[in-house]
Amino acid sequence: MAREGQRHPIRLVVRDDLERNRVTVLFRLLLVLPHLVVLVAFGIVAVVVGFLGWLATLFRGILPRGLHDFLAGYLRYTTHVSAYLLLAAGPYPKFFAGSRLPDYPVDLEIDPPARQRRFATLFRIVLAVPALVLAGTLTGGGSSGRGSSGPGVAHWAAVLSWFASLFRGRSPQGLRDLTAWSIGYSAQTYGYVFLLTSRYPASDPVAMLATVEPPPEDDARPWLANADDLRRSRLTVFFRLPLSAPHLVWFGLWSLVAWPAALANWLATLATGRSPAPLRRFLEAYVRYGVHLGAFLSLVGNPFPGFVGRAGSYPLDVELAAPARQSRWITCFRPVLALPALALAGALVPLLAVVWILGWFASLATGRMPEGLQQAGAFVLGYLAAGQAYGLVLSDRYPHASPLAVLRGKAQRQLSLLAGSGAAVAVLALVLAAPAGSTIVVGKGIGGVLLGMSQGRVRAVLGRPRRVVHANNEFGSYTELRYAGYVVDFQGDAKATGIVTTLARERTASGVGVGSTWAQVRARVPRVRCSGAPAVGDCHVGSFLPGHVVTDFVFRRGVVGKVVVGIVLD
């Protein structure tokens, strides 16, 4: 698969505002019929032109500009019609007549012709087979006017979006983003087949949706932390199924107990508005274990997982919010409300199977999992985990179908792929200063970020921030780098003066972090001092004197809601 960090010659551009006209939504299938007729007619022409372009590229090493422009226009028109049909866009598209098309809310940017290798051109159809299989799983083929191979992920998302748009007059962003990713990957695949580019399609959903505004962050909604380094052991890849057998047996036995526990959790939450702590811990471990096992089995992850579903023990891990009150109305109707998410999850399972099959061959050949496939598989696992958490009454936040919400940025705690030796030295210092397994080091830092780090070194550890805030307070100017689950403060100069995390997987050496109780903090954190009540109190290590470093465990509703390591300014 293509390297996701590079600019792809065929790029998806999404300018959709999510607004939908209920009347056109209701009659969408009828309204799109004229476009489908035109699409089929031009599709026949495109096949002929594509064959001529293949012959020309074999001899000249580059697709002639006239043929390129026609095929690019046809591909854009196909994208417009697919987006309209699948409710990823609202306006009625313009017809294609072999000329340039106006912009559309879901559109493509296509680079001019470039030279291509003749050997790869000769075997283009054979090389495209894996991408065609994946594209068929996403779009089913029929939506693009290229035949019918059964419904794909985008079709199921469109059905759900149809009902939602009729009711609300807006398309849910999660379903729109999922459909747009499917359409974009299909467009890149057929652009590769038609020789518009020699670059292989990029299956990474986050990279595909680069022009889309991410959904608002909601720390109460489960999401997937992906810290996989893509390396694979060929031996364990080859024997992945037999190696997974003990886990599959154990997961089946665990499920026999988990579902009665889920029923008890539903009844208790319905009565009290809160999930009982013992049931919650048991079911959270079950959900995490399912993610770890699913990642190992599908080759989305590499290490052999543990059997207990411990938070932070695997490169791919679901982040679950701290315990909180849940709406009794939502809890009461949870079995019915969960049905759309269950249907979409069922549509995503074949995608995970395709990721496993393609990834198996690629990993055996190269010793690495293609990044795009790994990200696609991680998205499926993250959505399945979010749906499971909702169904098991661990959260009343509905699963978000947008890959940008499920994968909030890759590898926030990945230390093996750091960019630059300065960050590596800083992380090495953190590792040497902390007992093995700890990610919150009292008085020093959190998740590989140390007090005193520069912005560049912080970015090398955590990646590109979702938001950068520049403002002033009583101490002067400051900068905040905001990540999913982290905030890093820079007060005055360019050195980190505060690090905040709300992630349950970040723990001290003694296992204390977000979600820990008042008693656990007092018993396990040396030299800790607590004040206030357990419901909204505060436990800290260090002195609140100017220039001193304090590690603060801030409580919300009886458990740690966030952990702060910072320098006292006043």
C-alpha positions as CSV (number, residue, x, y, z in Angstrom):
1,M,0.0,0.0,0.0
2,A,1.0,3.6,-0.5
3,R,2.9,5.5,2.2
4,E,0.3,7.6,3.9
5,G,2.5,10.5,4.8
6,Q,3.1,11.4,1.2
7,R,0.8,13.6,-0.9
8,H,-1.3,11.3,-3.1
9,P,-1.9,12.4,-6.7
10,I,-5.7,11.8,-6.3
11,R,-7.0,13.5,-3.2
12,L,-10.5,13.6,-1.7
13,V,-11.8,17.0,-0.9
14,V,-14.8,17.3,1.4
15,R,-16.6,20.7,1.7
16,D,-20.0,19.3,2.7
17,D,-22.0,21.2,5.4
18,L,-24.1,18.1,6.4
19,E,-27.3,19.9,5.7
20,R,-29.9,17.7,3.8
21,N,-33.2,18.5,2.1
22,R,-35.8,16.0,3.4
23,V,-37.7,15.9,0.1
24,T,-34.6,15.1,-2.0
25,V,-33.5,12.6,0.6
26,L,-36.8,10.8,0.4
27,F,-36.7,10.5,-3.4
28,R,-32.9,10.2,-3.8
29,L,-33.1,6.9,-5.7
30,L,-35.5,8.3,-8.3
31,L,-33.6,11.6,-8.6
32,V,-30.3,9.9,-9.3
33,L,-31.6,7.6,-12.1
34,P,-30.7,10.0,-15.0
35,H,-27.1,10.3,-13.6
36,L,-26.8,6.5,-13.5
37,V,-27.8,6.2,-17.1
38,V,-25.2,8.8,-18.1
39,L,-22.6,7.1,-15.8
40,V,-23.1,3.7,-17.5
41,A,-22.9,5.2,-21.0
42,F,-19.7,7.1,-20.2
43,G,-18.4,4.1,-18.3
44,I,-18.3,2.1,-21.6
45,V,-16.4,5.0,-23.3
46,A,-14.0,5.2,-20.3
47,V,-13.2,1.5,-20.6
48,V,-12.2,2.0,-24.3
49,V,-10.3,5.2,-23.5
50,G,-8.6,3.4,-20.6
51,F,-7.4,0.6,-22.9
52,L,-6.1,3.1,-25.4
53,G,-4.3,4.9,-22.5
54,W,-2.8,1.7,-21.4
55,L,-1.3,1.0,-24.8
56,A,-0.1,4.6,-25.1
57,T,1.5,4.5,-21.6
58,L,3.3,1.2,-22.5
59,F,4.9,2.9,-25.5
60,R,5.4,6.4,-24.2
61,G,5.8,5.9,-20.5
62,I,3.2,8.6,-19.8
63,L,-0.6,8.9,-20.2
64,P,-1.5,11.4,-23.0
65,R,-2.9,14.6,-21.6
66,G,-6.2,14.4,-23.6
67,L,-6.9,10.8,-22.4
68,H,-5.9,11.8,-18.9
69,D,-8.3,14.8,-18.7
70,F,-11.2,12.7,-20.0
71,L,-10.6,9.9,-17.5
72,A,-10.0,12.4,-14.7
73,G,-13.3,14.1,-15.5
74,Y,-15.2,10.7,-15.6
75,L,-13.7,9.8,-12.2
76,R,-14.7,13.1,-10.7
77,Y,-18.2,12.7,-12.1
78,T,-18.4,9.2,-10.6
79,T,-17.4,10.6,-7.3
80,H,-20.1,13.3,-7.4
81,V,-22.8,10.8,-8.3
82,S,-21.7,8.3,-5.7
83,A,-21.6,11.0,-3.0
84,Y,-25.1,12.2,-4.0
85,L,-26.5,8.6,-4.1
86,L,-25.0,7.6,-0.8
87,L,-26.0,10.8,0.9
88,A,-22.5,12.0,1.5
89,A,-23.5,15.3,-0.2
90,G,-26.7,17.2,-0.7
91,P,-26.7,19.3,-3.9
92,Y,-27.8,17.7,-7.2
93,P,-24.6,17.1,-9.3
94,K,-24.0,18.6,-12.7
95,F,-24.0,16.2,-15.7
96,F,-20.7,15.1,-17.3
97,A,-20.4,15.8,-21.0
98,G,-16.7,15.1,-21.5
99,S,-15.7,18.5,-20.3
100,R,-14.6,20.1,-17.0
101,L,-16.9,19.8,-14.0
102,P,-17.6,22.4,-11.4
103,D,-16.6,21.8,-7.8
104,Y,-18.8,19.6,-5.6
105,P,-19.1,19.2,-1.8
106,V,-17.4,15.8,-2.2
107,D,-14.8,16.0,-4.9
108,L,-11.4,15.0,-6.1
109,E,-8.2,16.9,-6.8
110,I,-6.2,15.0,-9.5
111,D,-2.6,15.9,-10.5
112,P,-1.5,16.2,-14.1
113,P,0.0,13.3,-15.9
114,A,3.4,12.0,-14.7
115,R,5.8,9.4,-16.1
116,Q,5.1,5.8,-15.1
117,R,7.2,2.6,-15.2
118,R,6.3,0.5,-18.2
119,F,6.7,-2.8,-16.3
120,A,4.2,-1.7,-13.6
121,T,1.9,-0.5,-16.4
122,L,2.0,-3.8,-18.2
123,F,0.7,-5.7,-15.1
124,R,-1.5,-2.8,-13.8
125,I,-4.7,-4.9,-13.6
126,V,-3.0,-7.7,-11.7
127,L,-1.3,-5.3,-9.3
128,A,-4.7,-3.6,-8.7
129,V,-6.5,-6.8,-7.5
130,P,-5.9,-6.3,-3.8
131,A,-7.0,-2.7,-4.0
132,L,-10.1,-3.7,-6.0
133,V,-11.0,-6.3,-3.3
134,L,-10.8,-3.6,-0.6
135,A,-12.7,-1.1,-2.7
136,G,-15.4,-3.6,-3.3
137,T,-15.7,-4.2,0.4
138,L,-16.1,-0.5,1.0
139,T,-18.4,0.5,-1.8
140,G,-19.7,-2.8,-3.1
141,G,-19.0,-1.7,-6.7
142,G,-22.6,-0.9,-7.6
143,S,-22.6,2.7,-6.3
144,S,-19.9,3.7,-8.7
145,G,-21.5,2.4,-11.8
146,R,-18.9,-0.3,-12.3
147,G,-21.0,-3.4,-11.8
148,S,-22.6,-4.9,-8.7
149,S,-20.8,-7.0,-6.1
150,G,-23.3,-6.7,-3.3
151,P,-23.6,-4.0,-0.7
152,G,-20.5,-2.5,0.9
153,V,-19.8,-0.5,4.0
154,A,-20.9,2.7,2.3
155,H,-24.3,1.3,1.4
156,W,-25.0,0.4,5.0
157,A,-23.9,3.8,6.1
158,A,-26.1,5.4,3.5
159,V,-29.2,3.4,4.7
160,L,-28.7,4.6,8.2
161,S,-28.0,8.2,7.0
162,W,-31.2,8.1,5.0
163,F,-33.3,7.6,8.1
164,A,-31.3,10.1,10.1
165,S,-31.4,12.8,7.4
166,L,-35.2,12.3,7.0
167,F,-35.7,12.8,10.7
168,R,-33.1,15.6,11.4
169,G,-32.6,17.3,8.1
170,R,-28.8,16.7,8.6
171,S,-26.5,13.8,7.9
172,P,-24.6,12.5,10.9
173,Q,-20.9,13.4,10.5
174,G,-19.8,9.9,11.4
175,L,-21.8,8.3,8.6
176,R,-20.8,11.0,6.1
177,D,-17.1,10.6,6.9
178,L,-17.3,6.8,6.7
179,T,-19.0,7.1,3.3
180,A,-16.6,9.7,2.0
181,W,-13.6,7.5,3.0
182,S,-15.1,4.6,1.1
183,I,-15.8,6.8,-2.0
184,G,-12.3,8.3,-1.9
185,Y,-10.6,5.0,-1.7
186,S,-12.7,3.6,-4.6
187,A,-11.7,6.7,-6.6
188,Q,-8.0,6.2,-6.0
189,T,-8.3,2.6,-6.9
190,Y,-9.9,3.2,-10.2
191,G,-7.6,6.2,-10.8
192,Y,-4.8,3.6,-10.4
193,V,-6.5,1.2,-12.8
194,F,-7.0,4.0,-15.4
195,L,-3.4,5.0,-15.2
196,L,-4.1,8.5,-13.8
197,T,-1.4,7.8,-11.3
198,S,1.2,5.1,-10.5
199,R,0.7,5.6,-6.8
200,Y,-1.1,2.7,-5.1
201,P,-4.4,3.7,-3.3
202,A,-4.0,4.9,0.3
203,S,-6.3,3.0,2.6
204,D,-5.6,5.0,5.7
205,P,-9.0,6.6,6.6
206,V,-7.4,9.5,8.6
207,A,-5.1,10.4,5.7
208,M,-8.0,10.2,3.2
209,L,-10.1,12.6,5.3
210,A,-7.4,15.2,5.7
211,T,-9.6,18.0,4.5
212,V,-12.5,17.1,6.9
213,E,-12.9,19.1,10.1
214,P,-12.7,16.5,12.9
215,P,-15.7,16.0,15.2
216,P,-15.6,17.8,18.5
217,E,-13.6,15.9,21.1
218,D,-15.7,14.0,23.6
219,D,-13.6,12.3,26.3
220,A,-16.6,10.4,27.5
221,R,-16.9,8.5,24.1
222,P,-14.6,5.4,23.7
223,W,-11.8,5.7,21.1
224,L,-8.8,3.6,20.1
225,A,-5.2,4.4,20.9
226,N,-3.0,3.0,18.1
227,A,0.7,2.8,18.9
228,D,1.6,-0.1,16.6
229,D,5.0,0.1,14.9
230,L,3.9,-1.9,11.8
231,R,6.7,-4.5,12.3
232,R,5.6,-8.1,12.0
233,S,7.4,-11.4,12.8
234,R,7.0,-13.6,9.7
235,L,6.9,-16.7,11.9
236,T,4.1,-15.6,14.1
237,V,2.3,-14.2,11.0
238,F,2.4,-17.6,9.3
239,F,1.1,-19.4,12.4
240,R,-1.3,-16.6,13.6
241,L,-4.5,-18.8,13.6
242,P,-3.1,-21.6,15.7
243,L,-1.4,-19.1,18.0
244,S,-4.8,-17.5,18.5
245,A,-6.6,-20.7,19.4
246,P,-6.0,-20.5,23.2
247,H,-7.3,-16.9,23.2
248,L,-10.4,-17.8,21.1
249,V,-11.3,-20.5,23.7
250,W,-10.7,-18.2,26.6
251,F,-12.7,-15.4,24.9
252,G,-15.6,-17.8,24.4
253,L,-15.6,-18.8,28.0
254,W,-15.3,-15.2,29.1
255,S,-18.3,-14.3,26.9
256,L,-20.4,-16.9,28.7
257,V,-20.0,-14.9,31.9
258,A,-19.8,-11.4,30.3
259,W,-23.3,-11.3,28.8
260,P,-25.1,-12.3,32.1
261,A,-22.9,-9.6,33.7
262,A,-24.0,-7.1,31.1
263,L,-27.6,-7.9,31.9
264,A,-27.0,-7.3,35.6
265,N,-25.1,-4.1,34.7
266,W,-28.0,-2.9,32.6
267,L,-30.5,-3.5,35.4
268,A,-28.3,-1.9,38.1
269,T,-27.6,1.2,35.9
270,L,-31.3,1.5,35.1
271,A,-32.0,1.5,38.9
272,T,-29.2,3.7,40.1
273,G,-28.0,5.7,37.1
274,R,-24.4,4.3,37.5
275,S,-22.7,1.2,36.6
276,P,-21.6,-0.8,39.7
277,A,-17.8,-0.7,40.0
278,P,-17.1,-4.5,40.1
279,L,-19.3,-5.1,37.0
280,R,-17.8,-2.1,35.2
281,R,-14.2,-3.3,35.8
282,F,-15.1,-6.8,34.7
283,L,-16.8,-5.6,31.5
284,E,-14.1,-3.0,30.7
285,A,-11.5,-5.7,30.8
286,Y,-13.7,-7.9,28.6
287,V,-13.9,-5.1,26.0
288,R,-10.2,-4.4,26.1
289,Y,-9.4,-8.1,25.8
290,G,-11.6,-8.3,22.7
291,V,-9.6,-5.4,21.1
292,H,-6.3,-7.0,22.0
293,L,-7.4,-10.4,20.6
294,G,-9.0,-8.9,17.5
295,A,-5.8,-6.9,16.7
296,F,-3.6,-9.9,17.1
297,L,-5.8,-12.2,15.1
298,S,-6.3,-9.8,12.2
299,L,-2.6,-8.8,12.1
300,V,-3.5,-5.2,13.1
301,G,-1.3,-5.8,16.1
302,N,1.9,-7.9,16.5
303,P,2.6,-8.9,20.1
304,F,1.0,-11.9,21.7
305,P,-1.7,-10.4,24.0
306,G,-2.2,-11.1,27.6
307,F,-5.3,-12.9,28.9
308,V,-6.7,-10.3,31.3
309,G,-7.4,-7.2,29.2
310,R,-5.2,-4.9,31.3
311,A,-5.3,-1.3,30.2
312,G,-2.2,-0.1,28.4
313,S,-0.8,-3.6,28.0
314,Y,-1.1,-3.7,24.1
315,P,-0.1,-1.4,21.3
316,L,-3.8,-1.0,20.4
317,D,-6.0,-0.2,23.3
318,V,-9.5,1.2,23.7
319,E,-9.7,4.3,25.9
320,L,-12.8,4.2,28.1
321,A,-14.0,7.2,30.1
322,A,-13.9,7.3,33.8
323,P,-17.2,6.1,35.5
324,A,-20.0,8.7,35.3
325,R,-23.7,8.9,35.6
326,Q,-25.8,7.6,32.7
327,S,-29.2,8.7,31.5
328,R,-31.8,6.2,32.6
329,W,-33.9,6.9,29.5
330,I,-31.0,6.0,27.3
331,T,-30.3,3.0,29.4
332,C,-33.9,1.8,29.3
333,F,-34.0,1.8,25.6
334,R,-30.4,0.7,25.0
335,P,-31.2,-2.6,23.3
336,V,-33.3,-0.8,20.7
337,L,-31.0,2.2,20.3
338,A,-28.0,-0.1,19.8
339,L,-29.5,-1.7,16.7
340,P,-28.2,0.8,14.1
341,A,-24.7,0.6,15.5
342,L,-24.9,-3.2,15.6
343,A,-25.9,-3.2,11.9
344,L,-23.0,-0.9,11.0
345,A,-20.6,-3.1,13.0
346,G,-21.8,-6.1,11.1
347,A,-21.0,-4.4,7.8
348,L,-17.5,-3.5,9.1
349,V,-16.6,-7.1,10.0
350,P,-16.0,-8.2,6.3
351,L,-13.6,-5.2,6.0
352,L,-11.6,-6.5,8.9
353,A,-11.5,-9.9,7.3
354,V,-10.1,-8.3,4.0
355,V,-7.5,-6.4,6.1
356,W,-6.4,-9.7,7.7
357,I,-6.1,-11.6,4.3
358,L,-4.3,-8.8,2.5
359,G,-2.2,-8.0,5.5
360,W,-1.2,-11.7,5.9
361,F,0.4,-11.8,2.4
362,A,2.0,-8.4,2.7
363,S,3.5,-9.1,6.2
364,L,4.8,-12.5,5.1
365,A,6.5,-10.8,2.1
366,T,7.9,-7.7,3.7
367,G,7.9,-8.3,7.5
368,R,5.7,-5.2,7.9
369,M,2.0,-4.5,7.9
370,P,1.1,-1.8,5.3
371,E,0.2,1.4,7.2
372,G,-3.0,2.0,5.4
373,L,-4.3,-1.5,6.1
374,Q,-3.3,-1.3,9.7
375,Q,-5.1,2.0,10.2
376,A,-8.2,0.6,8.4
377,G,-8.2,-2.4,10.7
378,A,-7.6,-0.3,13.8
379,F,-10.7,1.8,12.9
380,V,-12.9,-1.3,12.6
381,L,-11.6,-2.6,16.0
382,G,-12.2,0.8,17.6
383,Y,-15.7,1.1,16.3
384,L,-16.6,-2.4,17.4
385,A,-15.2,-1.7,20.9
386,A,-17.2,1.6,21.1
387,G,-20.3,-0.3,20.1
388,Q,-19.6,-3.0,22.6
389,A,-19.1,-0.5,25.4
390,Y,-22.4,1.1,24.5
391,G,-24.2,-2.2,24.3
392,L,-22.7,-3.4,27.6
393,V,-23.9,-0.1,29.3
394,L,-20.4,1.1,30.0
395,S,-21.1,4.4,28.3
396,D,-24.2,6.2,27.1
397,R,-22.3,8.0,24.3
398,Y,-23.4,6.6,21.0
399,P,-20.5,5.1,18.9
400,H,-19.2,7.6,16.4
401,A,-18.7,6.2,12.9
402,S,-16.1,8.8,11.8
403,P,-12.6,7.4,11.6
404,L,-11.4,10.8,12.8
405,A,-13.3,10.3,16.1
406,V,-12.4,6.6,16.5
407,L,-8.7,7.1,15.7
408,R,-7.9,10.4,17.4
409,G,-4.4,10.6,16.0
410,K,-2.0,7.7,15.7
411,A,0.5,6.5,18.3
412,Q,0.3,9.1,21.0
413,R,2.4,6.9,23.2
414,Q,4.6,5.3,20.4
415,L,8.2,5.7,21.5
416,S,9.9,3.5,18.9
417,L,9.3,5.8,15.9
418,L,10.4,9.1,17.3
419,A,11.5,11.8,14.9
420,G,14.9,13.2,16.0
421,S,17.6,12.2,18.4
422,G,16.7,14.9,20.9
423,A,13.3,13.4,21.7
424,A,14.8,10.0,21.9
425,V,17.3,11.1,24.5
426,A,14.5,12.8,26.5
427,V,12.4,9.6,26.4
428,L,15.4,7.5,27.4
429,A,15.9,9.7,30.4
430,L,12.3,9.3,31.4
431,V,12.6,5.5,31.0
432,L,15.8,5.3,33.1
433,A,14.2,7.5,35.8
434,A,11.0,5.4,36.0
435,P,10.3,1.8,36.9
436,A,9.3,-0.4,34.0
437,G,5.7,0.0,32.9
438,S,5.1,3.4,34.3
439,T,3.9,6.2,32.0
440,I,3.2,8.8,34.7
441,V,6.5,9.7,36.5
442,V,5.8,11.7,39.6
443,G,7.5,15.1,39.4
444,K,8.9,14.5,35.9
445,G,6.3,13.9,33.1
446,I,3.5,11.9,31.5
447,G,3.5,9.6,28.5
448,G,7.0,10.3,27.3
449,V,6.7,14.1,27.7
450,L,9.0,15.8,30.3
451,L,8.8,19.1,32.0
452,G,11.2,21.5,30.3
453,M,10.8,19.9,26.8
454,S,10.7,22.3,23.8
455,Q,7.6,22.3,21.6
456,G,9.5,20.5,18.9
457,R,10.5,17.7,21.2
458,V,6.9,17.4,22.5
459,R,5.6,17.2,18.9
460,A,8.2,14.5,18.2
461,V,6.7,12.4,21.1
462,L,3.0,13.1,20.7
463,G,2.8,14.0,17.0
464,R,0.9,17.0,15.5
465,P,-1.5,18.6,18.0
466,R,-5.2,18.8,17.2
467,R,-5.2,22.4,18.3
468,V,-2.7,25.1,19.3
469,V,-3.8,27.9,21.6
470,H,-1.9,31.1,22.0
471,A,-3.3,33.4,24.8
472,N,-2.4,35.5,27.8
473,N,-3.0,35.1,31.5
474,E,-1.9,36.8,34.7
475,F,1.6,35.4,34.2
476,G,2.0,36.6,30.7
477,S,1.7,34.9,27.3
478,Y,1.3,31.1,27.1
479,T,0.9,28.3,24.5
480,E,-1.2,25.1,24.8
481,L,-0.7,22.1,22.6
482,R,-3.9,20.1,22.8
483,Y,-4.0,16.4,21.9
484,A,-6.6,13.7,22.4
485,G,-6.3,13.1,26.1
486,Y,-3.3,15.4,26.6
487,V,-2.7,19.1,27.1
488,V,0.9,20.5,27.3
489,D,1.4,24.1,28.5
490,F,4.3,26.4,27.7
491,Q,4.2,29.5,30.0
492,G,6.3,32.4,28.9
493,D,9.4,30.7,27.3
494,A,9.4,27.7,25.0
495,K,9.7,25.0,27.6
496,A,6.9,22.8,28.9
497,T,5.7,23.9,32.3
498,G,2.6,21.7,32.6
499,I,1.3,18.3,31.3
500,V,-2.2,17.1,31.8
501,T,-3.8,13.8,30.8
502,T,-7.3,12.4,31.1
503,L,-6.4,9.0,29.6
504,A,-7.0,5.9,31.8
505,R,-4.0,4.1,30.2
506,E,-1.5,6.5,31.6
507,R,-0.4,5.1,35.0
508,T,2.3,5.5,37.7
509,A,4.6,2.6,38.5
510,S,2.1,1.6,41.2
511,G,-0.9,1.6,38.8
512,V,-2.5,4.9,39.8
513,G,-4.1,7.1,37.1
514,V,-7.4,8.3,35.8
515,G,-10.2,6.2,37.3
516,S,-8.3,5.3,40.5
517,T,-10.2,5.8,43.8
518,W,-9.3,8.0,46.7
519,A,-8.2,5.0,48.7
520,Q,-5.9,3.7,45.9
521,V,-4.1,7.0,45.5
522,R,-3.5,7.4,49.2
523,A,-2.3,3.8,49.5
524,R,-0.1,3.6,46.4
525,V,1.5,7.0,45.8
526,P,4.4,7.8,48.2
527,R,4.4,11.1,50.0
528,V,1.0,12.0,48.7
529,R,-1.1,14.6,50.6
530,C,-4.9,14.8,50.1
531,S,-7.4,17.6,50.8
532,G,-11.1,17.9,50.4
533,A,-13.7,15.1,50.0
534,P,-13.2,12.0,47.8
535,A,-16.0,13.2,45.5
536,V,-14.3,16.4,44.4
537,G,-11.0,16.4,46.3
538,D,-7.4,16.7,45.4
539,C,-4.3,14.6,46.1
540,H,-0.8,15.9,45.2
541,V,2.9,15.2,45.6
542,G,5.1,18.2,46.0
543,S,4.7,21.7,47.4
544,F,2.6,24.5,46.0
545,L,5.5,27.0,46.2
546,P,6.7,29.0,43.2
547,G,9.2,27.1,41.1
548,H,8.4,23.7,42.7
549,V,7.1,20.7,40.7
550,V,3.7,19.2,41.7
551,T,2.0,16.1,40.6
552,D,-1.7,16.6,41.1
553,F,-4.5,13.9,41.1
554,V,-7.7,15.8,40.6
555,F,-10.9,13.9,41.6
556,R,-14.3,14.0,39.9
557,R,-17.2,12.0,41.2
558,G,-15.1,10.0,43.5
559,V,-12.3,8.9,41.1
560,V,-9.3,10.6,39.5
561,G,-10.5,12.6,36.5
562,K,-7.2,14.0,35.4
563,V,-3.5,13.9,36.3
564,V,-1.4,17.1,36.2
565,V,2.4,17.3,36.4
566,G,3.5,21.0,36.4
567,I,5.7,23.7,37.7
568,V,4.0,26.1,40.2
569,L,4.1,29.6,38.9
570,D,2.8,31.6,41.9
